[in-house]
């Protein structure tokens, strides 16, 4: 009799085998079959749970709805004017407008009355790009309409250098500058190489 059985009065149950005095029996094929069954069932149960959660969320979610004549803000994506590895980094999204809602298009899209400066932009937008606005005729929001691209992005320009720092990279000291971007807070300031900023925005270094 095994020590475990002497102590607890029952056999020790192992996930891989049963132990008997003087011999060892491994339930290999049976264990593999059970494990395979559980592997098949697990994704199905997970999918069922996700479906239930989605159904519950959809039941309690109310999509934004606008009617003709309402005014809304439109979400745009400002990008830094410098590239890293050939890619422009994005800053926090901003909203421009307000624009008048002309009509509803389908279930979740709206056609907006855009100014002439945005004639190159398709004027039908998904509701996720819109934000409600209580219109006031004296309320004017300044935004760079002439800079906005067809994909609703635009290149933001630097406003000031907040700090300087040198970093050692590959045994070489490289100067960096902390840039404050226009229309953005200091919290969104980014570190850029001084060489790149000098090349694209030399006016920042004139003072």
C-alpha positions in Angstrom: 0.0 0.0 0.0 1.3 3.4 -0.9 2.1 6.0 1.9 -0.7 8.4 0.6 -3.3 5.6 0.9 -2.1 4.8 4.4 -2.4 8.4 5.4 -5.7 9.4 3.8 -7.4 6.1 3.4 -7.8 6.4 -0.4 -5.7 6.1 -3.5 -3.8 9.1 -4.8 -5.4 10.4 -8.0 -2.9 11.7 -10.6 -3.7 13.7 -13.7 -1.6 11.3 -15.8 -1.6 8.0 -14.1 -2.8 5.7 -11.3 -0.2 4.3 -8.9 -0.4 0.8 -7.6 2.0 -0.9 -5.3 4.7 -2.5 -7.4 3.4 -1.3 -10.8 2.6 1.9 -12.7 -0.2 2.2 -15.1 -0.4 5.2 -17.4 -3.7 6.1 -19.0 -2.1 7.7 -22.0 -4.7 7.1 -24.8 -7.7 7.8 -22.5 -6.1 11.0 -21.2 -5.3 12.2 -24.7 -8.8 11.5 -25.9 -10.3 13.4 -22.9 -7.9 16.3 -23.4 -8.8 16.5 -27.1 -12.5 16.6 -26.3 -11.9 19.5 -23.9 -9.8 21.4 -26.5 -12.7 21.1 -28.9 -15.3 22.2 -26.4 -13.4 25.1 -24.9 -13.6 27.4 -28.0 -17.3 26.6 -28.5 -18.0 27.6 -24.9 -15.9 30.8 -25.3 -17.8 31.7 -28.4 -21.1 31.2 -26.7 -20.0 33.4 -23.8 -18.9 36.2 -26.2 -22.2 35.9 -28.1 -24.1 36.3 -24.8 -22.0 39.3 -23.8 -22.4 41.0 -27.2 -26.1 40.4 -27.1 -26.3 42.0 -23.6 -24.2 45.0 -24.6 -26.2 45.6 -27.8 -29.4 45.4 -25.9 -28.2 48.2 -23.6 -26.3 50.3 -26.1 -28.0 53.2 -27.8 -26.4 54.4 -31.0 -26.2 58.1 -31.6 -29.0 59.4 -33.8 -29.3 62.7 -35.5 -32.0 64.2 -37.6 -32.0 66.6 -40.6 -30.9 70.1 -39.4 -28.9 68.9 -36.4 -25.3 70.1 -36.1 -22.4 67.8 -35.3 -18.7 67.7 -34.9 -16.6 65.6 -37.2 -13.6 63.5 -35.9 -10.3 64.1 -37.6 -6.8 62.6 -36.9 -3.9 65.0 -36.6 -0.5 63.6 -37.4 3.0 64.9 -36.5 4.8 66.6 -39.3 7.8 64.4 -38.9 8.1 60.8 -40.0 9.6 57.8 -38.1 10.6 54.9 -40.2 8.6 56.5 -43.0 5.4 56.6 -40.9 3.7 59.7 -39.5 2.8 59.4 -35.9 -0.7 60.2 -34.9 -1.7 62.6 -32.1 -5.0 62.5 -30.1 -8.1 62.8 -32.3 -9.8 66.1 -32.6 -13.2 67.3 -33.7 -13.9 70.0 -36.2 -17.1 71.7 -37.0 -20.0 72.1 -36.4 -21.5 70.9 -39.6 -25.2 70.6 -40.5 -26.7 67.2 -41.0 -28.4 67.0 -44.4 -29.8 63.5 -44.3 -29.5 60.1 -42.9 -27.9 57.5 -45.2 -28.6 53.9 -44.3 -28.7 52.8 -40.7 -25.5 54.3 -39.3 -24.3 57.0 -41.7 -25.1 60.7 -42.3 -24.5 63.2 -45.1 -23.1 66.5 -43.8 -23.0 70.0 -45.3 -19.3 70.6 -45.7 -17.7 74.0 -46.6 -16.0 74.5 -50.0 -12.5 73.9 -48.4 -13.6 70.3 -47.8 -15.0 69.6 -51.3 -12.4 66.9 -51.8 -13.7 64.9 -48.8 -16.7 62.5 -49.3 -19.5 64.0 -47.2 -21.1 60.8 -45.9 -19.7 59.7 -42.5 -20.3 56.8 -40.1 -21.9 57.8 -36.8 -18.8 56.7 -34.9 -17.0 59.8 -36.5 -19.6 62.2 -35.3 -20.3 63.9 -32.0 -23.5 65.8 -31.0 -23.5 69.5 -30.7 -26.0 72.1 -29.4 -25.8 74.7 -32.2 -25.3 78.4 -31.5 -25.0 80.9 -34.4 -22.3 82.8 -32.6 -20.2 79.8 -31.8 -17.2 79.5 -34.2 -14.6 76.8 -34.0 -11.3 77.4 -35.8 -9.7 74.5 -37.6 -7.3 73.9 -40.5 -9.8 73.0 -43.2 -7.3 73.5 -46.0 -5.0 70.9 -44.4 -7.5 68.1 -44.0 -6.9 65.1 -46.3 -9.5 62.8 -47.9 -9.0 60.3 -45.1 -9.8 63.0 -42.5 -6.2 63.3 -41.3 -4.1 66.4 -41.4 -0.5 67.3 -40.6 -0.1 69.3 -37.4 2.7 71.8 -37.0 5.1 72.3 -34.1 4.6 75.4 -31.9 7.5 75.5 -29.6 10.5 73.5 -28.2 9.9 72.7 -24.5 13.0 70.8 -23.7 16.3 69.4 -25.0 18.0 66.1 -24.3 20.9 64.0 -25.7 20.5 60.2 -25.9 23.3 57.7 -26.6 22.2 55.3 -29.3 24.6 52.8 -30.8 27.6 54.5 -29.1 26.5 57.8 -30.7 25.1 60.8 -28.9 22.0 62.1 -30.7 20.3 65.4 -29.7 16.5 65.3 -29.2 14.0 68.1 -28.7 10.6 68.0 -27.0 8.0 69.5 -29.3 4.7 71.1 -28.4 2.3 70.7 -31.3 -0.3 73.3 -32.2 -3.8 72.7 -30.8 -2.5 70.1 -28.4 -1.5 70.2 -24.7 1.9 69.7 -23.2 0.8 66.2 -22.2 0.9 65.3 -25.9 4.3 66.8 -26.5 6.7 64.4 -28.3 10.4 63.9 -28.4 11.9 64.2 -31.9 15.4 64.2 -33.3 16.8 67.8 -33.5 18.2 67.0 -36.9 14.7 66.2 -38.3 13.0 69.2 -36.8 15.8 71.5 -38.0 15.4 70.2 -41.5 11.6 70.5 -41.7 11.0 73.5 -39.3 14.1 75.7 -39.2 12.1 78.7 -38.0 11.8 77.0 -34.5 15.5 77.5 -34.0 15.8 81.1 -35.1 15.3 82.6 -31.6 
